[in-house]
Amino acid sequence: MHEMSLMESVIAIVCEMAQLNGASAVKSIRLDIGVLSDINPDSLLFCYEAVRRGTIAEHAALEINRIAGKGWCLDCGKTVPLDRRFGACPDCGRYRVQTTAGDELRIKEMEVI
């Protein structure tokens, strides 16, 4: 389950940044996770419960925003929606589509006190 190591890294980054900025606690964390990222949000939430204990983010609320998949079709020359990684362009059916959104894991925002 790669979600455990991902969440361990997220908590480490959040706690480090909060402490560097003089915060005593993290109130909330907002993540952007792309639908093409192969990250299971339910597994991530489960791991969050385990890895936040004993940190300054122990009582922080976690919000996960799902980011839709998008790509640039080299043949059509336009941005198209993607529902799977390495999928075909929904307009022309060709597979020369570069992913432009939907594969990210980003700490979008955190609130500290």
Phi, psi and chi 1 to 4 in degrees:
 res  aa     phi    psi   chi1   chi2   chi3   chi4
   1 MET       -  104.4  174.6 -176.9  -12.7      -
   2 HIS   -75.1  -13.1   67.2  -76.8      -      -
   3 GLU   -61.8  -32.2  -76.9   84.6   -3.0      -
   4 MET   -64.1  -48.6 -178.4   63.2   80.6      -
   5 SER   -68.1  -34.2   62.5      -      -      -
   6 LEU   -63.0  -45.7  -69.8  172.5      -      -
   7 MET   -70.1  -34.5 -171.9   48.6   71.8      -
   8 GLU   -59.5  -42.1  -73.6  171.7  -21.1      -
   9 SER   -67.5  -41.8  -64.9      -      -      -
  10 VAL   -60.1  -49.2  166.0      -      -      -
  11 ILE   -63.3  -40.5  -67.8  -61.1      -      -
  12 ALA   -61.5  -44.7      -      -      -      -
  13 ILE   -64.8  -47.5  -68.2  166.9      -      -
  14 VAL   -60.3  -47.7  164.6      -      -      -
  15 CYS   -64.8  -41.9  -69.8      -      -      -
  16 GLU   -62.2  -46.2  179.3 -177.7   -5.6      -
  17 MET   -66.4  -38.5  -66.8  -51.6  -60.2      -
  18 ALA   -63.5  -46.2      -      -      -      -
  19 GLN   -66.6  -40.0  -70.3  171.0  -28.9      -
  20 LEU   -61.4  -26.2  -76.0  173.0      -      -
  21 ASN  -101.1   15.4  -71.9  -75.3      -      -
  22 GLY    78.2   14.8      -      -      -      -
  23 ALA   -79.7  148.5      -      -      -      -
  24 SER   -99.1  -19.1   59.0      -      -      -
  25 ALA  -157.0  155.1      -      -      -      -
  26 VAL  -102.5  125.9  178.1      -      -      -
  27 LYS   -88.7  -40.4 -119.2 -179.9  125.6  173.8
  28 SER  -153.8  155.2   64.7      -      -      -
  29 ILE  -133.1  132.4  -58.0  166.9      -      -
  30 ARG  -120.0  123.0 -167.8  170.8  120.7 -153.0
  31 LEU  -111.9  143.1  -58.2  177.9      -      -
  32 ASP  -104.2  123.5  -76.1  -13.2      -      -
  33 ILE  -129.2  121.7  -59.9  175.7      -      -
  34 GLY   -72.7  145.7      -      -      -      -
  35 VAL   -68.6  -18.0  -62.4      -      -      -
  36 LEU   -93.6    4.0  -53.5  175.6      -      -
  37 SER   -81.2   -7.8   67.6      -      -      -
  38 ASP    61.3   28.3  -66.6  -32.4      -      -
  39 ILE  -105.1  125.4  -61.6  172.2      -      -
  40 ASN   -87.1  114.3 -177.9  -45.3      -      -
  41 PRO   -59.7  -37.1  -21.6   31.3      -      -
  42 ASP   -65.6  -41.0  -68.2  -28.0      -      -
  43 SER   -65.9  -37.9  -64.5      -      -      -
  44 LEU   -64.0  -42.7 -156.6   61.6      -      -
  45 LEU   -63.3  -40.6  -75.0  168.5      -      -
  46 PHE   -60.5  -46.2  176.6   80.6      -      -
  47 CYS   -66.4  -34.5  -64.7      -      -      -
  48 TYR   -58.7  -42.2  176.6   66.9      -      -
  49 GLU   -58.8  -35.1  -66.2  -60.8  -36.2      -
  50 ALA   -80.9  -43.3      -      -      -      -
  51 VAL   -85.1  -16.2  -58.8      -      -      -
  52 ARG   -80.9  -17.0   69.3 -178.6  175.4  157.1
  53 ARG   -63.1  135.1  -64.7  176.4 -160.9 -103.5
  54 GLY    79.8    7.4      -      -      -      -
  55 THR  -112.7  172.3   71.4      -      -      -
  56 ILE   -73.9   -2.7   64.6  170.6      -      -
  57 ALA  -102.9   14.6      -      -      -      -
  58 GLU   -57.8  -35.5 -175.8  167.2   11.5      -
  59 HIS  -106.0   13.1  -59.3  -68.1      -      -
  60 ALA   -74.6  141.6      -      -      -      -
  61 ALA   -81.9  142.4      -      -      -      -
  62 LEU  -113.6  127.5  176.7   65.0      -      -
  63 GLU  -118.5  130.4  178.6 -174.0  -25.7      -
  64 ILE  -114.8  120.2  -64.2  175.4      -      -
  65 ASN  -102.5  127.3  -62.3  -47.4      -      -
  66 ARG   -88.6  130.8  -61.5  -65.8  -83.3  169.7
  67 ILE  -103.6  127.4  -54.5  -60.1      -      -
  68 ALA   -66.7  150.7      -      -      -      -
  69 GLY   -80.4  135.2      -      -      -      -
  70 LYS  -139.7  154.2  -68.3 -178.4 -174.5  175.0
  71 GLY  -149.1  163.6      -      -      -      -
  72 TRP  -105.6  116.6  177.3 -101.9      -      -
  73 CYS   -82.3  119.8  178.8      -      -      -
  74 LEU   -69.2  -26.1  -62.2  170.8      -      -
  75 ASP   -84.1  -43.2  -66.6  -47.0      -      -
  76 CYS   -81.0  -27.5  -66.9      -      -      -
  77 GLY    73.4   33.8      -      -      -      -
  78 LYS  -147.8  164.2   60.6 -176.8  173.8 -179.3
  79 THR   -79.9  132.9  -61.1      -      -      -
  80 VAL  -131.7  153.4  -65.3      -      -      -
  81 PRO   -73.2  144.5   23.8  -29.7      -      -
  82 LEU  -123.5  134.0  -69.3  177.3      -      -
  83 ASP  -107.5   -3.8   59.1   -0.2      -      -
  84 ARG  -155.3  152.6   64.7 -176.0  174.8   98.5
  85 ARG   -65.1  138.2 -169.0  179.3  -79.3  -81.8
  86 PHE    61.7   27.5  -52.2  115.7      -      -
  87 GLY   -80.6  167.8      -      -      -      -
  88 ALA   -78.5  155.5      -      -      -      -
  89 CYS   -63.8  129.1  172.2      -      -      -
  90 PRO   -68.8  -15.4   19.0  -25.5      -      -
  91 ASP   -91.8  -49.6  -70.1  -17.0      -      -
  92 CYS  -106.0  -13.2   70.8      -      -      -
  93 GLY    82.1   -1.1      -      -      -      -
  94 ARG   -85.0  162.1  -64.5 -164.6  175.5  132.1
  95 TYR  -104.6   19.7  -72.7   87.0      -      -
  96 ARG   -95.9   64.3  -68.0  178.1    8.3  112.0
  97 VAL  -118.3  124.1 -179.6      -      -      -
  98 GLN   -95.0  127.2  -66.7  178.4  -20.8      -
  99 THR   -66.6  130.2  -58.2      -      -      -
 100 THR  -116.9  -15.6   58.8      -      -      -
 101 ALA  -159.8  153.3      -      -      -      -
 102 GLY   106.6   -2.4      -      -      -      -
 103 ASP  -114.3   14.2   61.3   -9.1      -      -
 104 GLU   -91.0  157.9   61.1  -92.0   23.9      -
 105 LEU  -133.0  112.1  166.4   58.8      -      -
 106 ARG  -134.1  134.7  179.9 -179.9  -57.2  122.7
 107 ILE   -79.4  104.1  -58.8  169.2      -      -
 108 LYS   -79.1  -41.4 -177.1   69.6  172.2 -179.9
 109 GLU  -161.3  150.2 -172.1  174.7  -83.0      -
 110 MET  -144.0  145.5   57.4 -171.7 -112.4      -
 111 GLU  -113.7  130.5 -176.9 -179.8   -0.2      -
 112 VAL  -124.8  163.3  -62.5      -      -      -
 113 ILE  -132.0      -   52.6  174.3      -      -
